[in-house]
């Protein structure tokens, strides 16, 4: 089974301010030695944001209705659409792949792509690669995902 990174379909942000605590991953105001309260600010995805991801599996699986997300342990509701995909074998022809992908998990380096620079690992979109791929049709949309994607902890 392989799960692609999620890509935004519809999203907005909410900004919040909070009292400083021992949280190191926020941009906090500088500490002062006097008895003043120091605040942090967070930019968060707002409720009702919509993301899409793909799951490749040889067997039928059932995803949970809710999953936990992110540092705040927020939860997201899952809506599934089951679709059988056919594997297409190509020799040299390049195809544009769908979705947001982790370049470290691809079977070969893309010939062309857009990079989304973010920590801890950058992602790629509009990936062009000459390899086998899975293809599935949803109404007017054709989804293509590279074959043989897998988690590769080391290169």
ABEGO torsion letter per residue (X at the ends): XBBBBBBBABBBBBBBBBBBBBBAABBBBBBBABBBBBBBBBBBBBBGBBBBBBBBBABBBBBBABBBBEAAGBBBBBBBBBBBBBBBBBAABBBBBBEBBBAAABABBBABBBBBBBOABBBBBGBBBBBBBBBBBBEABBBBBBBGBBBBABX
